[in-house]
Amino acid sequence: MTELDPSENLPDPDVQLMLETAAGSETAFAELIHRHQNGLLNFFVRMGVYNDAEDLVQETFVRVYRARERYRPTAKFTTFLYVLARNVWADRGRKAKMHKRLEESLKTDAEIGGGVTQPVSQAGMDVQEALNRLSPKLREVLVLNVYQGLRYQEIADVLEIPLGTVKSRINLAIQELRKSFNE
């Protein structure tokens, strides 16, 4: 006969803290952060994130807080937490890839269009300068897509505009950026 683990019948204290957070307790949320921030930091470092690990921990807790009212304790709280952490990590990877592709695309367009050859270290600065030249509406959709990793429909939802408007603004933004690099 196998012995039962007595801790299996005990409620998850983190679930209780999350439910208290949903009810408005800042103290409960602070306790969740205190309990799990080092574990999350360790997770991100072991996933290969060194410089941005603290930012990803913070983003994970932001997502926990945003989900507080929708949270349902169907599993251990740590399962929920690490699903969010994994999503934050994956979003970071997608964002980095999109940023690199955009920089390479714009740099290539600039070299073809104007014969400009600049060091890669300056290309990043030029992208920011070009973004600053865009109108706020065009910059906003491009930043949400390329830098924040949101899909077109998510951008439409965030900005409360039609999906077609998002697509056309992104297209216009890219055209304007190409012009900036060809100047």
C-alpha positions as CSV (number, residue, x, y, z in Angstrom):
1,M,0.0,0.0,0.0
2,T,1.4,3.4,-0.9
3,E,1.4,6.3,1.5
4,L,-0.5,9.4,0.5
5,D,1.3,12.7,0.6
6,P,-0.5,14.8,3.3
7,S,0.3,18.0,1.4
8,E,-1.8,16.9,-1.6
9,N,-5.0,17.7,0.4
10,L,-3.8,21.2,1.4
11,P,-5.0,24.1,-0.6
12,D,-2.5,26.0,-2.7
13,P,-1.7,29.2,-0.7
14,D,-0.8,30.9,-4.0
15,V,-4.3,30.3,-5.3
16,Q,-5.7,32.0,-2.2
17,L,-3.4,35.0,-2.8
18,M,-4.4,35.2,-6.4
19,L,-8.1,35.2,-5.4
20,E,-7.4,37.9,-2.9
21,T,-5.6,39.9,-5.6
22,A,-8.6,39.6,-7.8
23,A,-10.7,41.0,-4.9
24,G,-8.4,44.0,-4.8
25,S,-5.7,43.1,-2.3
26,E,-2.4,44.8,-3.2
27,T,-0.8,43.0,-0.2
28,A,-1.7,39.6,-1.7
29,F,-0.3,40.6,-5.1
30,A,2.9,41.8,-3.4
31,E,3.2,38.5,-1.6
32,L,2.8,36.6,-4.9
33,I,5.6,38.7,-6.4
34,H,7.8,38.1,-3.4
35,R,7.3,34.3,-3.5
36,H,7.9,33.9,-7.2
37,Q,10.2,36.6,-8.6
38,N,13.4,34.7,-7.9
39,G,12.0,31.5,-9.5
40,L,10.9,33.5,-12.6
41,L,14.3,35.2,-12.8
42,N,16.0,31.8,-12.7
43,F,13.6,30.5,-15.4
44,F,14.4,33.3,-17.8
45,V,18.2,33.1,-17.2
46,R,18.1,29.4,-17.8
47,M,16.1,30.0,-21.0
48,G,19.1,32.1,-22.2
49,V,17.8,35.6,-21.3
50,Y,20.5,37.5,-19.4
51,N,20.2,41.2,-20.0
52,D,16.4,41.4,-20.1
53,A,15.5,38.8,-17.5
54,E,14.3,41.3,-14.9
55,D,12.1,43.0,-17.5
56,L,10.6,39.7,-18.4
57,V,9.8,38.9,-14.8
58,Q,8.1,42.3,-14.5
59,E,6.1,41.7,-17.7
60,T,5.0,38.3,-16.4
61,F,3.7,39.9,-13.2
62,V,1.9,42.6,-15.2
63,R,0.2,39.8,-17.1
64,V,-0.7,38.0,-13.9
65,Y,-2.2,41.2,-12.6
66,R,-4.2,41.8,-15.8
67,A,-5.5,38.3,-15.7
68,R,-6.5,38.5,-12.0
69,E,-10.2,38.8,-12.6
70,R,-10.3,36.0,-15.2
71,Y,-8.2,33.6,-13.2
72,R,-9.8,30.3,-12.3
73,P,-7.9,27.9,-10.1
74,T,-8.1,24.8,-12.3
75,A,-4.4,23.9,-11.6
76,K,-1.6,25.0,-9.3
77,F,-0.9,28.7,-9.4
78,T,2.7,28.0,-10.5
79,T,1.3,26.2,-13.6
80,F,-0.6,29.4,-14.5
81,L,2.4,31.5,-13.7
82,Y,4.9,29.6,-15.9
83,V,2.4,29.4,-18.8
84,L,2.4,33.2,-18.7
85,A,6.2,33.4,-18.3
86,R,6.7,31.1,-21.2
87,N,4.4,33.3,-23.3
88,V,6.4,36.4,-22.3
89,W,9.6,34.6,-23.2
90,A,8.2,33.6,-26.6
91,D,6.9,37.1,-27.3
92,R,10.3,38.5,-26.6
93,G,11.8,36.1,-29.2
94,R,9.2,37.0,-31.8
95,K,9.7,40.7,-31.1
96,A,13.5,40.4,-31.5
97,K,13.1,38.5,-34.8
98,M,10.7,41.1,-36.2
99,H,12.9,44.0,-35.1
100,K,15.9,42.4,-36.7
101,R,14.0,41.7,-39.9
102,L,12.7,45.3,-40.1
103,E,16.1,46.8,-39.5
104,E,17.6,44.5,-42.2
105,S,14.9,45.2,-44.6
106,L,15.1,49.0,-44.2
107,K,18.9,48.9,-44.3
108,T,18.8,46.8,-47.6
109,D,16.2,49.2,-49.1
110,A,18.4,52.2,-48.2
111,E,21.5,50.6,-49.7
112,I,19.7,49.7,-52.9
113,G,17.8,53.0,-53.2
114,G,20.5,55.5,-52.3
115,G,23.8,53.6,-52.3
116,V,24.0,54.3,-48.6
117,T,26.2,52.0,-46.6
118,Q,26.2,52.5,-42.8
119,P,27.6,50.4,-40.0
120,V,25.1,48.1,-38.4
121,S,25.4,49.9,-35.1
122,Q,24.2,53.1,-36.6
123,A,21.3,51.4,-38.5
124,G,19.5,50.8,-35.2
125,M,19.7,54.5,-34.4
126,D,18.5,55.4,-37.9
127,V,15.4,53.1,-37.5
128,Q,14.4,55.1,-34.3
129,E,15.0,58.4,-36.1
130,A,12.8,57.2,-39.0
131,L,10.1,56.0,-36.6
132,N,10.1,59.4,-35.0
133,R,9.4,61.0,-38.4
134,L,6.2,59.0,-38.8
135,S,2.8,60.4,-37.8
136,P,1.6,59.2,-34.4
137,K,-1.1,57.0,-36.0
138,L,1.4,55.2,-38.3
139,R,4.1,54.9,-35.7
140,E,1.6,53.5,-33.2
141,V,0.5,50.5,-35.4
142,L,4.0,49.8,-36.4
143,V,5.4,49.8,-32.9
144,L,2.6,47.7,-31.6
145,N,3.2,45.1,-34.4
146,V,7.0,45.1,-34.7
147,Y,8.2,46.0,-31.2
148,Q,5.3,44.8,-29.1
149,G,4.6,41.6,-31.1
150,L,0.8,42.2,-31.5
151,R,-1.1,40.7,-34.3
152,Y,-3.1,42.9,-36.6
153,Q,-6.4,41.9,-35.0
154,E,-5.0,42.6,-31.5
155,I,-3.9,46.0,-32.7
156,A,-7.4,46.7,-34.1
157,D,-8.8,45.7,-30.7
158,V,-6.3,47.8,-28.7
159,L,-6.9,50.9,-30.9
160,E,-10.6,50.3,-31.5
161,I,-10.2,50.7,-35.2
162,P,-11.1,48.3,-38.1
163,L,-8.7,45.5,-39.1
164,G,-8.4,47.0,-42.6
165,T,-7.3,50.3,-41.1
166,V,-4.5,48.6,-39.2
167,K,-3.3,46.9,-42.4
168,S,-3.3,50.1,-44.4
169,R,-1.5,52.0,-41.7
170,I,1.2,49.4,-41.4
171,N,1.6,49.4,-45.2
172,L,1.8,53.2,-45.2
173,A,4.3,53.2,-42.3
174,I,6.6,50.8,-44.0
175,Q,6.4,52.9,-47.2
176,E,7.3,56.1,-45.2
177,L,10.2,54.3,-43.5
178,R,11.6,53.2,-46.8
179,K,11.4,56.8,-48.1
180,S,13.2,58.0,-45.0
181,F,16.0,55.6,-45.6
182,N,16.3,56.6,-49.3
183,E,16.7,60.3,-48.5
